[in-house]
């Protein structure tokens, strides 16, 4: 892709999207871990 100079701050947009993705991923993993721990406690 050619950079025609019309999109300024594309790197910061990409970084913000990446940060949101990583945050959602982190909290999803934590939520799954909590659910698994609760299942182990209450269903055992």
Rosetta blueprint (number, residue, H / E / L):
1 X L
2 X L
3 X L
4 X L
5 X L
6 X L
7 X L
8 X L
9 X L
10 X H
11 X H
12 X H
13 X H
14 X H
15 X H
16 X H
17 X H
18 X H
19 X H
20 X H
21 X H
22 X H
23 X H
24 X H
25 X H
26 X H
27 X H
28 X H
29 X H
30 X H
31 X H
32 X H
33 X H
34 X H
35 X H
36 X H
37 X H
38 X H
39 X H
40 X H
41 X H
42 X H
43 X L
44 X L
